[in-house]
Amino acid sequence: MTVVGFDFGTTNSLISVVVGDRVIDVVDPDDGLPFPSVVRYEGSKTLVGRDAKESLDSIGVGVHGNTVMSPKFLLGDHSVHVGGVERSPIDIVHDVVSHVKSEALRSPRASALDGVTQAVVTIPVNMTGPRRAALRDAFRRSDIGITQFVHEPLAALYGYFRSTPDMAALQRQYNRRYLLVVDWGGGTLDLTLCRLDGGRITQIRN
């Protein structure tokens, strides 16, 4: 079983996996970039990611005609009308998650994923219980179980520590100190106050 990190972002989405001491980002095999979190419905045809984004002539999150930007903001709603068709936000998110998974599995780095069955998923600090449940459902429909949610600022701080050549020295430098993490994303601005105690990061306030 392979557990990966899945950043289902407002603007883009990305899968990463830790192999030994390395973190491998599994990006779009065609352009080497993360996958746009965009879905477009054209009759019975569904475009996701780069193809959907390139066909869009509007900007901003939400529904634009038959195109959905940043579908995670729709989670928690019973339904949404896209191009005159009533759709489930869970189904829309499922389309993005499945696309990212399938594209990652055809990338040159797919061997590191070994199937992708479980994921640690990042979320905004204000994502409520019902919205988390809906996100779990969307991932489940894509045959990915969510082992844990991690708030996006905490994930950024953890990534900062991991990317430092001498992580132990950095942990000693900040031990028993408070750290304010600012995550300025494409659709949300999250701030988390953390404290480092003996190598353990604790969230104090979101």
Backbone as CSV, one residue per row, in Angstrom:
resi,resn,N_x,N_y,N_z,CA_x,CA_y,CA_z,C_x,C_y,C_z
1,MET,0.846,-1.203,0.000,0.000,0.000,0.000,0.876,1.246,0.000
2,THR,0.609,2.155,-0.917,1.338,3.414,-0.991,0.454,4.543,-0.474
3,VAL,0.973,5.304,0.490,0.275,6.485,0.993,0.974,7.699,0.414
4,VAL,0.228,8.533,-0.294,0.811,9.709,-0.935,0.246,10.972,-0.285
5,GLY,0.883,12.074,-0.588,0.354,13.373,-0.208,-0.418,13.938,-1.383
6,PHE,-1.644,14.370,-1.130,-2.490,14.902,-2.209,-2.918,16.318,-1.823
7,ASP,-2.408,17.297,-2.565,-2.796,18.693,-2.358,-3.902,19.018,-3.352
8,PHE,-5.150,18.939,-2.878,-6.289,19.290,-3.727,-6.510,20.791,-3.568
9,GLY,-5.845,21.548,-4.420,-5.778,22.986,-4.238,-6.886,23.760,-4.936
10,THR,-6.986,25.020,-4.576,-7.964,25.917,-5.193,-7.645,26.142,-6.662
11,THR,-6.382,26.382,-6.953,-5.949,26.674,-8.319,-5.393,25.441,-9.016
12,ASN,-4.535,24.705,-8.315,-3.900,23.516,-8.883,-3.908,22.381,-7.873
13,SER,-3.738,21.162,-8.363,-3.652,19.982,-7.508,-2.379,19.212,-7.848
14,LEU,-1.897,18.464,-6.838,-0.611,17.795,-7.006,-0.521,16.585,-6.081
15,ILE,0.104,15.513,-6.561,0.413,14.345,-5.749,1.918,14.323,-5.505
16,SER,2.309,14.049,-4.257,3.714,13.868,-3.923,3.863,12.595,-3.108
17,VAL,5.054,12.007,-3.174,5.315,10.772,-2.434,6.735,10.832,-1.881
18,VAL,6.901,10.346,-0.652,8.217,10.306,-0.026,8.859,8.951,-0.331
19,VAL,10.036,9.001,-0.927,10.802,7.788,-1.229,12.172,7.949,-0.582
20,GLY,12.415,7.232,0.504,13.665,7.402,1.244,13.732,8.794,1.828
21,ASP,14.767,9.538,1.478,14.920,10.922,1.944,14.425,11.933,0.920
22,ARG,13.854,11.449,-0.165,13.425,12.344,-1.240,11.907,12.489,-1.260
23,VAL,11.461,13.671,-1.651,10.040,13.907,-1.907,9.880,14.089,-3.412
24,ILE,9.090,13.236,-4.023,8.898,13.275,-5.476,7.541,13.894,-5.776
25,ASP,7.532,14.994,-6.503,6.299,15.623,-6.970,5.927,15.002,-8.306
26,VAL,4.743,14.434,-8.373,4.295,13.787,-9.612,3.438,14.795,-10.368
27,VAL,4.028,15.431,-11.353,3.388,16.533,-12.071,2.816,16.060,-13.406
28,ASP,2.178,16.985,-14.104,1.607,16.699,-15.414,2.725,16.230,-16.348
29,PRO,2.615,15.034,-16.907,3.696,14.519,-17.761,3.893,15.316,-19.049
30,ASP,2.889,16.110,-19.434,2.994,16.850,-20.693,3.752,18.170,-20.553
31,ASP,3.596,18.852,-19.380,4.236,20.162,-19.249,5.039,20.320,-17.964
32,GLY,5.062,19.294,-17.111,5.860,19.365,-15.901,5.309,20.286,-14.832
33,LEU,4.015,20.632,-14.920,3.376,21.534,-13.958,2.298,20.797,-13.173
34,PRO,1.861,21.377,-12.035,0.723,20.785,-11.324,-0.525,20.794,-12.203
35,PHE,-1.552,20.077,-11.753,-2.782,19.932,-12.530,-3.799,21.012,-12.138
36,PRO,-4.278,21.829,-13.088,-5.291,22.834,-12.753,-6.561,22.184,-12.198
37,SER,-7.108,22.769,-11.144,-8.341,22.264,-10.527,-9.545,22.855,-11.255
38,VAL,-9.729,22.427,-12.484,-10.773,22.968,-13.359,-11.486,21.812,-14.057
39,VAL,-12.813,21.914,-14.153,-13.608,20.909,-14.870,-14.523,21.628,-15.850
40,ARG,-14.651,21.070,-17.064,-15.552,21.627,-18.078,-16.387,20.493,-18.665
41,TYR,-17.692,20.722,-18.739,-18.605,19.709,-19.272,-19.127,20.170,-20.630
42,GLU,-18.894,19.339,-21.632,-19.370,19.617,-22.992,-20.235,18.451,-23.433
43,GLY,-21.520,18.527,-23.134,-22.420,17.426,-23.424,-22.038,16.211,-22.608
44,SER,-21.762,15.097,-23.278,-21.347,13.886,-22.578,-19.840,13.842,-22.345
45,LYS,-19.136,14.857,-22.806,-17.682,14.894,-22.689,-17.273,15.732,-21.484
46,THR,-16.278,15.255,-20.727,-15.765,15.975,-19.567,-14.297,16.299,-19.776
47,LEU,-13.963,17.589,-19.703,-12.570,18.030,-19.785,-12.119,18.419,-18.389
48,VAL,-10.921,17.988,-18.018,-10.399,18.277,-16.682,-8.959,18.750,-16.795
49,GLY,-8.560,19.631,-15.886,-7.168,20.063,-15.823,-6.805,21.072,-16.892
50,ARG,-5.653,20.849,-17.541,-5.125,21.811,-18.510,-6.087,22.043,-19.664
51,ASP,-6.704,20.978,-20.186,-7.629,21.130,-21.315,-8.809,22.011,-20.936
52,ALA,-9.334,21.824,-19.723,-10.463,22.637,-19.286,-10.052,24.082,-19.071
53,LYS,-8.878,24.292,-18.494,-8.412,25.650,-18.222,-8.166,26.425,-19.500
54,GLU,-7.576,25.781,-20.481,-7.260,26.468,-21.734,-8.499,26.846,-22.527
55,SER,-9.611,26.149,-22.271,-10.838,26.471,-22.994,-11.663,27.526,-22.274
56,LEU,-11.165,28.005,-21.120,-11.926,28.937,-20.292,-11.551,30.369,-20.633
57,ASP,-12.575,31.201,-20.837,-12.305,32.605,-21.129,-12.702,33.498,-19.962
58,SER,-13.004,32.912,-18.796,-13.328,33.666,-17.587,-12.292,33.365,-16.524
59,ILE,-12.234,34.226,-15.487,-11.329,33.983,-14.370,-12.117,34.027,-13.077
60,GLY,-11.510,33.509,-12.017,-12.166,33.508,-10.722,-12.725,32.147,-10.379
61,VAL,-12.951,31.931,-9.081,-13.474,30.646,-8.631,-14.966,30.580,-8.891
62,GLY,-15.503,29.369,-8.866,-16.942,29.180,-9.024,-17.307,28.617,-10.379
63,VAL,-18.598,28.730,-10.699,-19.132,28.175,-11.938,-19.196,29.263,-12.999
64,HIS,-18.639,28.970,-14.166,-18.671,29.902,-15.298,-19.237,29.148,-16.496
65,GLY,-20.534,29.286,-16.723,-21.169,28.556,-17.812,-21.111,27.065,-17.541
66,ASN,-20.407,26.345,-18.403,-20.291,24.902,-18.229,-18.943,24.493,-17.626
67,THR,-18.240,25.480,-17.013,-16.921,25.234,-16.444,-16.906,25.570,-14.957
68,VAL,-16.224,24.732,-14.184,-16.127,24.940,-12.736,-14.670,25.172,-12.369
69,MET,-14.404,26.333,-11.787,-13.082,26.630,-11.239,-13.114,26.348,-9.747
70,SER,-12.086,25.699,-9.232,-11.947,25.458,-7.791,-13.172,24.774,-7.201
71,PRO,-13.491,23.556,-7.632,-14.714,22.895,-7.185,-14.765,22.582,-5.698
72,LYS,-13.632,22.640,-4.983,-13.691,22.306,-3.557,-14.537,23.310,-2.781
73,PHE,-14.726,24.527,-3.329,-15.565,25.508,-2.656,-17.041,25.151,-2.729
74,LEU,-17.394,24.227,-3.615,-18.785,23.816,-3.740,-19.141,22.693,-2.762
75,LEU,-18.139,22.056,-2.174,-18.399,20.961,-1.247,-19.239,21.445,-0.071
76,GLY,-20.228,20.670,0.275,-21.170,21.069,1.316,-22.505,21.488,0.742
77,ASP,-22.519,21.895,-0.540,-23.780,22.208,-1.227,-24.414,20.909,-1.711
78,HIS,-25.735,20.885,-1.733,-26.427,19.682,-2.188,-26.225,19.478,-3.688
79,SER,-26.321,20.561,-4.447,-26.141,20.470,-5.898,-25.783,21.835,-6.440
80,VAL,-25.342,21.861,-7.679,-24.989,23.106,-8.342,-25.348,22.963,-9.814
81,HIS,-25.770,24.060,-10.447,-26.106,24.036,-11.864,-24.888,24.470,-12.682
82,VAL,-24.465,23.601,-13.572,-23.320,23.862,-14.436,-23.796,23.750,-15.875
83,GLY,-23.789,24.862,-16.573,-24.252,24.855,-17.958,-25.693,24.394,-18.084
84,GLY,-26.510,24.709,-17.073,-27.924,24.343,-17.104,-28.212,22.927,-16.644
85,VAL,-27.177,22.200,-16.225,-27.342,20.822,-15.755,-27.075,20.770,-14.256
86,GLU,-27.986,20.141,-13.502,-27.783,20.003,-12.068,-26.753,18.901,-11.801
87,ARG,-25.718,19.247,-11.054,-24.655,18.289,-10.769,-24.337,18.271,-9.276
88,SER,-23.799,17.162,-8.830,-23.368,17.023,-7.449,-21.936,17.548,-7.303
89,PRO,-21.667,18.428,-6.316,-20.294,18.889,-6.092,-19.324,17.737,-5.832
90,ILE,-19.822,16.676,-5.193,-18.955,15.515,-4.940,-18.528,14.878,-6.255
91,ASP,-19.458,14.788,-7.207,-19.118,14.226,-8.520,-18.100,15.099,-9.245
92,ILE,-18.250,16.417,-9.115,-17.338,17.342,-9.792,-15.928,17.205,-9.207
93,VAL,-15.841,17.150,-7.869,-14.540,16.974,-7.226,-13.947,15.625,-7.602
94,HIS,-14.799,14.611,-7.655,-14.346,13.277,-8.066,-13.708,13.326,-9.456
95,ASP,-14.272,14.117,-10.377,-13.704,14.232,-11.715,-12.273,14.768,-11.660
96,VAL,-12.037,15.764,-10.785,-10.689,16.335,-10.668,-9.732,15.328,-10.046
97,VAL,-10.152,14.711,-8.942,-9.287,13.760,-8.237,-8.915,12.582,-9.136
98,SER,-9.899,12.054,-9.853,-9.636,10.928,-10.751,-8.680,11.320,-11.867
99,HIS,-8.843,12.546,-12.375,-7.957,13.024,-13.440,-6.518,13.126,-12.941
100,VAL,-6.343,13.734,-11.763,-4.995,13.890,-11.215,-4.364,12.518,-10.982
101,LYS,-5.155,11.588,-10.455,-4.642,10.238,-10.202,-4.233,9.549,-11.502
102,SER,-5.106,9.576,-12.500,-4.815,8.868,-13.752,-3.630,9.485,-14.484
103,GLU,-3.531,10.819,-14.460,-2.411,11.481,-15.129,-1.104,11.213,-14.394
104,ALA,-1.167,11.193,-13.064,0.038,10.900,-12.287,0.535,9.489,-12.582
105,LEU,-0.398,8.561,-12.772,-0.022,7.174,-13.010,0.541,6.940,-14.410
106,ARG,0.393,7.913,-15.305,1.000,7.755,-16.618,2.263,8.615,-16.767
107,SER,2.681,9.251,-15.672,3.880,10.081,-15.718,5.131,9.221,-15.601
108,PRO,6.293,9.768,-15.955,7.547,9.006,-15.833,7.855,8.592,-14.395
109,ARG,7.255,9.277,-13.411,7.523,8.974,-12.001,6.447,8.074,-11.397
110,ALA,5.620,7.486,-12.225,4.503,6.676,-11.734,4.962,5.475,-10.917
111,SER,6.168,4.973,-11.193,6.638,3.794,-10.469,6.749,4.043,-8.976
112,ALA,6.954,5.314,-8.572,7.070,5.646,-7.156,5.722,5.566,-6.446
113,LEU,4.640,5.604,-7.213,3.312,5.607,-6.606,2.814,4.210,-6.262
114,ASP,3.213,3.234,-7.039,2.853,1.845,-6.783,1.355,1.655,-6.562
115,GLY,0.547,2.330,-7.382,-0.897,2.086,-7.334,-1.759,3.174,-6.748
116,VAL,-1.281,3.872,-5.730,-2.030,4.929,-5.053,-3.359,4.419,-4.493
117,THR,-3.359,4.023,-3.249,-4.596,3.551,-2.625,-5.003,4.401,-1.426
118,GLN,-4.057,5.117,-0.832,-4.332,5.941,0.346,-3.628,7.285,0.184
119,ALA,-4.184,8.313,0.834,-3.576,9.638,0.712,-3.760,10.450,1.990
120,VAL,-2.741,11.254,2.279,-2.857,12.331,3.261,-3.233,13.564,2.458
121,VAL,-4.326,14.224,2.823,-4.884,15.299,1.994,-4.856,16.622,2.752
122,THR,-4.363,17.659,2.087,-4.336,18.983,2.704,-5.680,19.679,2.512
123,ILE,-6.061,20.472,3.526,-7.333,21.191,3.488,-7.163,22.588,4.083
124,PRO,-8.034,23.541,3.708,-8.019,24.847,4.366,-8.380,24.700,5.848
125,VAL,-7.973,25.650,6.661,-8.214,25.534,8.100,-9.696,25.624,8.456
126,ASN,-10.505,26.216,7.568,-11.927,26.388,7.883,-12.826,25.335,7.235
127,MET,-12.246,24.252,6.742,-13.079,23.216,6.122,-13.822,22.449,7.216
128,THR,-15.130,22.504,7.196,-15.971,21.935,8.238,-16.122,20.422,8.094
129,GLY,-16.722,19.812,9.135,-16.939,18.367,9.125,-17.726,17.868,7.932
130,PRO,-18.899,18.474,7.612,-19.666,18.019,6.446,-18.891,18.143,5.129
131,ARG,-18.101,19.200,4.998,-17.312,19.363,3.776,-16.172,18.348,3.725
132,ARG,-15.621,18.015,4.884,-14.588,16.976,4.921,-15.188,15.624,4.529
133,ALA,-16.391,15.356,5.025,-17.053,14.089,4.686,-17.307,14.004,3.187
134,ALA,-17.726,15.126,2.587,-17.971,15.149,1.142,-16.667,14.925,0.376
135,LEU,-15.572,15.494,0.874,-14.282,15.304,0.219,-13.834,13.851,0.322
136,ARG,-14.058,13.236,1.478,-13.745,11.808,1.626,-14.528,10.976,0.617
137,ASP,-15.799,11.326,0.427,-16.647,10.598,-0.506,-16.106,10.718,-1.929
138,ALA,-15.697,11.935,-2.310,-15.162,12.149,-3.663,-13.893,11.331,-3.882
139,PHE,-13.021,11.295,-2.881,-11.791,10.505,-3.001,-12.106,9.012,-3.038
140,ARG,-13.082,8.594,-2.219,-13.459,7.183,-2.180,-13.944,6.725,-3.547
141,ARG,-14.701,7.587,-4.226,-15.198,7.242,-5.557,-14.050,7.143,-6.572
142,SER,-12.914,7.741,-6.217,-11.732,7.648,-7.074,-10.799,6.538,-6.603
143,ASP,-11.304,5.684,-5.702,-10.540,4.559,-5.159,-9.297,5.010,-4.407
144,ILE,-9.423,6.129,-3.697,-8.355,6.605,-2.818,-8.959,6.847,-1.444
145,GLY,-8.441,6.172,-0.439,-8.888,6.402,0.925,-8.072,7.515,1.559
146,ILE,-8.712,8.364,2.346,-8.011,9.443,3.032,-7.623,8.957,4.421
147,THR,-6.323,8.849,4.668,-5.850,8.386,5.973,-5.829,9.517,6.995
148,GLN,-5.643,10.753,6.515,-5.547,11.883,7.431,-5.692,13.186,6.659
149,PHE,-6.327,14.176,7.303,-6.347,15.534,6.783,-5.259,16.335,7.492
150,VAL,-4.599,17.226,6.750,-3.601,18.119,7.321,-3.922,19.531,6.868
151,HIS,-3.995,20.467,7.821,-4.228,21.860,7.435,-3.081,22.360,6.565
152,GLU,-3.419,23.133,5.552,-2.436,23.557,4.564,-1.251,24.332,5.159
153,PRO,-1.467,25.263,6.107,-0.296,25.949,6.678,0.628,24.998,7.430
154,LEU,0.062,24.043,8.155,0.891,23.078,8.881,1.705,22.236,7.896
155,ALA,1.085,21.854,6.784,1.804,21.094,5.758,2.956,21.917,5.186
156,ALA,2.736,23.226,5.009,3.789,24.099,4.484,4.957,24.181,5.459
157,LEU,4.663,24.288,6.762,5.724,24.359,7.761,6.506,23.049,7.810
158,TYR,5.790,21.936,7.766,6.445,20.627,7.759,7.348,20.489,6.532
159,GLY,6.833,20.940,5.383,7.636,20.888,4.157,8.886,21.746,4.255
160,TYR,8.767,22.890,4.935,9.937,23.768,5.117,11.012,23.073,5.937
161,PHE,10.606,22.429,7.024,11.576,21.719,7.852,12.216,20.564,7.085
162,ARG,11.406,19.835,6.313,11.931,18.675,5.578,12.897,19.097,4.477
163,SER,12.693,20.269,3.907,13.518,20.695,2.777,14.865,21.267,3.214
164,THR,15.055,21.458,4.523,16.309,22.017,5.022,17.370,20.934,5.126
165,PRO,18.588,21.185,4.626,19.633,20.155,4.678,19.909,19.651,6.094
166,ASP,19.931,20.564,7.073,20.178,20.165,8.462,18.911,20.410,9.272
167,MET,17.959,19.480,9.144,16.665,19.656,9.802,16.809,19.665,11.324
168,ALA,17.729,18.857,11.859,17.922,18.796,13.306,18.388,20.144,13.859
169,ALA,19.291,20.814,13.146,19.783,22.116,13.590,18.668,23.157,13.559
170,LEU,17.832,23.096,12.529,16.720,24.037,12.425,15.707,23.807,13.547
171,GLN,15.460,22.551,13.880,14.539,22.238,14.971,15.086,22.750,16.302
172,ARG,16.389,22.643,16.508,16.984,23.179,17.741,16.860,24.690,17.790
173,GLN,17.009,25.337,16.616,16.940,26.793,16.556,15.556,27.309,16.942
174,TYR,14.516,26.578,16.511,13.153,27.036,16.758,12.457,26.294,17.902
175,ASN,13.188,25.460,18.611,12.562,24.678,19.670,11.970,25.580,20.750
176,ARG,10.731,25.247,21.160,9.978,25.982,22.186,9.680,27.413,21.762
177,ARG,9.634,27.646,20.452,9.283,28.975,19.932,7.991,28.885,19.137
178,TYR,7.293,30.024,19.053,6.060,30.106,18.278,6.384,30.512,16.847
179,LEU,5.670,29.918,15.908,5.879,30.189,14.491,4.532,30.509,13.855
180,LEU,4.447,31.641,13.187,3.229,32.014,12.468,3.408,31.667,11.002
181,VAL,2.543,30.796,10.507,2.624,30.341,9.119,1.501,31.000,8.326
182,VAL,1.860,31.634,7.221,0.888,32.298,6.355,0.803,31.527,5.040
183,ASP,-0.385,31.037,4.734,-0.616,30.323,3.482,-1.519,31.189,2.613
184,TRP,-0.911,31.882,1.680,-1.652,32.768,0.781,-1.913,32.000,-0.503
185,GLY,-3.088,31.374,-0.586,-3.412,30.524,-1.725,-4.201,31.247,-2.796
186,GLY,-4.639,30.469,-3.782,-5.385,31.038,-4.891,-6.796,31.451,-4.520
187,GLY,-7.346,30.869,-3.455,-8.719,31.207,-3.071,-8.896,31.430,-1.592
188,THR,-7.880,31.091,-0.779,-7.991,31.255,0.667,-6.704,31.851,1.219
189,LEU,-6.831,32.583,2.320,-5.688,33.087,3.073,-5.796,32.492,4.465
190,ASP,-4.907,31.558,4.791,-4.947,30.854,6.070,-3.727,31.212,6.901
191,LEU,-3.955,31.460,8.194,-2.860,31.714,9.119,-2.960,30.720,10.268
192,THR,-1.843,30.097,10.608,-1.798,29.136,11.702,-0.621,29.461,12.610
193,LEU,-0.913,29.585,13.908,0.134,29.783,14.903,0.534,28.412,15.435
194,CYS,1.818,28.089,15.296,2.329,26.783,15.703,3.420,26.957,16.759
195,ARG,3.715,25.870,17.435,4.811,25.832,18.404,5.578,24.530,18.191
196,LEU,6.900,24.649,18.221,7.759,23.489,18.054,8.303,23.072,19.414
197,ASP,8.014,21.859,19.815,8.485,21.323,21.092,9.135,19.968,20.863
198,GLY,10.456,19.933,20.991,11.174,18.675,20.856,10.966,17.980,19.529
199,GLY,10.873,18.753,18.462,10.678,18.194,17.128,9.230,17.955,16.765
200,ARG,8.320,18.219,17.681,6.892,18.020,17.409,6.230,19.374,17.163
201,ILE,5.523,19.488,16.041,4.812,20.720,15.704,3.385,20.639,16.232
202,THR,2.982,21.647,17.014,1.627,21.708,17.549,0.929,22.944,17.023
203,GLN,-0.317,22.775,16.540,-1.116,23.915,16.117,-1.738,24.566,17.358
204,ILE,-1.510,25.857,17.511,-2.063,26.585,18.641,-3.374,27.260,18.285
205,ARG,-3.399,27.907,17.134,-4.604,28.647,16.738,-4.640,28.773,15.230
206,ASN,-5.843,28.585,14.670,-6.033,28.779,13.216,-6.874,30.038,13.014
